[in-house]
Amino acid sequence: MILEIAQLQVRPGRTAEFEAAFAKAQSIIAAMKGYAGHELQHCLENDHHYMLLVRWQRLEDHTVGFRQSVQYQEWRALLHHFYDPFPTVLHYSPAELQ
């Protein structure tokens, strides 16, 4: 299981619009192959900061399957104009602790 973490900084004053657009966009990502769940967390200290957590079966489900899909263009059109700066996105796998 892979955890994608995206730090989203929404332009000040546009959080309500962003949340409405995300409510529509989440069905796009949820329909993708390898998708295993997501959460959108709203920061308590900074009202225009969000953290998007998406679980994927494999890294390529996100980096290739989603990012190179027609559906990603729709996702991008719905959401990307809200961000400043553009999000930092990193991928994590469970640590193998001894």
N, C-alpha and C positions, 0 to 999 in steps of 0.2 A: 504494500500500500504506500502511495506517495501522497504527501501533504504539500499542496501549493499554498504559499502565503503571499498575499499581495497587500502592500501598504497603499491605501488609497487616500489621497488628500484631495478633497472636493473643494472647488472654488467657494470661498465664503459667500453665504447668502443663497446657495443653491442646493443645500442638503435635502430639502423637501422634494425638489424636482429630481434629484439623484435617486432618492429612495423610491419614488414612483417609477422611474425608469428601470431601476434594478428589479423591482417587483415584476416587471414585464420580462426583463432579460434573463432572470434566473431559470425560466422554463427552457431557454435555449441551451444553456450549459447542462441542465439536468437531463436532456435528451441525448447527450453525446455518449458514444461508446467509451466504456471505461470509467465513466463518472460514478462516484460512490457516495456523494453527499457534499453539502457546503453549508457554511455559516457566514453571515455578514455581521460583524461586530462593530458597534458605534463607540467611539472613545468617550469616556466620561470627562476627561480633562481638556480635550480639544474637540469642539463640536463639529468640526468639518473633517475629522480624521476617522477613517474606517479601516478595518482589517478584514480581508476576504480570505477565508479558509476553504479550500476545495480539496476533496479527497479523490484521487484517481487510482485505478488499478495499476497503471504503469506510467512512467514519465512520458513516454511517447503518446499516450492517450491525450495528454494536454499539449505537448510541444508540437506534435505532428497532427494527430487526429482532430483536435479542436482548433489550434492556431492556423492550420492550413485549410480549414473548411469554409464553405459558403456561409455557414451559420455564424462563424466568427465575425464576418463582415457585418452582419446584423447586430451582433453583440457590440461591436466596436462603434457602430453608428448610434446605438442607444446610449452608450456610456462614456466613451473616451473624451468627449468634449467637456465633461465635468471635472477632469483631473488637472491639477497644477501643483507640482510637476507630474509628469507621467509616472505611473506606479512602478515601484520596485517589486519584482516577482522572483521568489526563490522557491526551490523544491526541497523537501526533506523526506528522509526515510527513517524508520525507527532505529535508534541507537542499539547496537549489539553489546549490551553490558555483560560483564563477566559475573 
